[in-house]
Structures are given as C-alpha cells and as structure tokens.
C-alpha cells in the first residue's frame, strides 16, 4: 500500500523535472554506469553488503551497472555528487543541506524512508554505558562527549543546537568533545571508554544504531542506554542530480518507487526494514538548513 502511494506521488515529483520533448536519445548512450554514494553511518563492509540487493535491482531496472560506494566521511559523498563522480546517493539531512549549499538546484531529494513504525523522522540520542553513573543530561557536566561527523545531522548539528538552547554549550559544558567518524564508532567509543557519552541516530527501540549493532553481534544487547533525545528530525533523503538527462531521472524515480513491491527483500536490506518510501522535497529540510546556518554563523563569530 505504501509503495503504491509512493508510485502515485510520481506526478508530483515529476514537477521537479524540466519539460522535454517526448522523443529523446536514450540516456544510456552517455551514462554507462550509475554510481550511488552512501554516507558513513556504519562500517564500510556492512554498508556495502547491505546495498548489494539495491545494486542488483537497480542494474536490472535501469539496464546499466549500478555501483554503490561508501564515502570516507559525509563530505566525501557530497563532493562526489558535486564533481560528477556520483549520480545519486543517500545523505543525512545536514549533509543534504551542505550539498544544496555547494550545488544549488543541481541536487534534489526524491524519497525518504517510512521507518518500521511508519514514521518519516528520527531522533538524535545521547548514549552512555549501561553501568554509567550518568542518569540524565545534567550529569554530563564536565564529562566527555563524542560526536560522529561535522556534517552529521543527529551526530553533531542537531544535538549541538538543542544543547545550546538548553543552556549547555558543548564547548564549555563538556570537558572534551571530538569526532568518532561514524555512529557505530561512536557507540564503540562509549563502550571502550574513549568518551563518557556519544550522540547517535535513533528511530525507536526496534530501529536504532546500537540495536542494529547488537543484531550484527558487534556489541552485547543492553550495553548502552539513552540519557537524552532530540525532537523529531526528518528522515534522511535519497538524492538525485538534477543536471542529468530527464529520461534518466524519470527512470531512477520510477525504479525506486517500485522497489518495495518489486524486490521487497532488497528494499528491507537497504532500508533496515523500513515500511516503504515517501516522496521528499527540499522544503522538508528547511528547518535543518536554518540550524546549519546558525551553527556556521557561530563558528564565523568565534573565528573573527
């Protein structure tokens, strides 16, 4: 049902595409491979393995090889899109904001996941070891906190913004902060004692960073617990370069819209058991972009 609703939304998405003549050259003549960039939310081995079904499905649907790669960090995927080394990708809301700043209307969101509970959003949470003496956010004063990546929404931009709103500027409230490189590495840093706490992505009790790590055998179940949770953040978008041929964009959108029904196993693996896809618009991320701008302004003021 959700997939059918997504398919019905295609006419609205098509408004993003410029009008073109019905007869046009096949885009495959100039695009022999399609490249999909993935942000570094999890380790590279698991990220690539999880998207092998997507690669096979899209290769069949589009009729050309479809290659998935994971960026070394969030900015690397944005740069691949900007420089023409990727045609589409999966970005966080904040890294989409970065892409929009450097690419303008050359990049656009097309879909975002409906998670296993049917929600179109997720949270940033602060986690500590299960046996930590920290019971609430206020207990973190003078302790250490690990962020994931400067361009991560739930792993840096949103928690920093909301903590300052609560009178807890990370620059002074914590004794030390730093970047772990990914959400999974943030969880490991807490378990290993590198940081007292870390901020990571969290949808619900059945779908979050540390739950998936426990399912993969990376950590024991119940090894960490949540001491702070942000308001809802719009789910991360699948993005598409808008400077590519209209026929290509139309085929990519149609293939993604049909994926939950045509290849449900590959879709479940790609999306970590999401229920389906919902159309995404640039307007969905305006609040996140406002947070990015305020954070950037603070950095400029500190340097001046």
JOURVEN-V322940 format. One record per backbone hydrogen bond with DSSP energy under -1.0 kcal/mol. CO is the residue of the C=O (numbers start at 0). NH is the residue of the N-H. Records with the same first field share a line. If there is no record, write none. Layout:
CO=NH + NH
//
This chain:
0=4
1=5
2=6
3=7
4=8
6=9
8=12
9=13
11=14
12=15
13=16
25=28
26=29
33=66
34=86 + 87
35=68
36=89
37=70
38=40
40=183
42=46
43=47
44=48
45=49
48=51
50=54
51=55
52=56
53=57
54=58
55=59
56=60
57=61
58=62
64=33
66=35
68=37
73=77
74=78
75=79
76=80
77=81
78=82
79=84
86=240
87=36
88=238
89=38
91=95
92=96
93=97
94=98
95=99
96=100
97=101
98=102
99=103
102=105
103=106
105=241
107=239
109=279
110=237
111=277
113=274 + 275
114=117
118=114
119=234
121=232
122=201
123=229
124=199
125=226
126=197
127=224
128=131
135=138
136=139
137=140
139=142
142=174
143=196
144=177
145=198
146=179
147=180
148=151
151=156
152=157
154=147
155=159
156=160
157=161
158=162
159=163
160=164
161=165
162=167
163=166
168=171 + 172
172=141
175=144
177=146
181=185
182=186
183=187
184=188
185=189
186=190
187=191
188=193 + 194
196=145
197=126
199=124
200=208
201=122
203=206
206=202 + 203
207=211
208=212
209=213
210=214
211=215
212=217
213=216
219=222
222=129
224=127
227=125
232=121
236=90
237=109 + 110
238=88
239=107
244=248
245=249
246=250
247=251
248=252
249=253
250=254
251=255
252=256
253=257
254=258
257=260 + 261
258=262
262=266
263=267
264=268
265=269
266=270
267=272
275=113
277=111
280=283
281=284
282=285
284=288
285=289
286=290
287=291
288=292
289=293
290=294
291=295
292=296
293=297
294=298
295=299
296=300
297=301
298=302
299=303
//
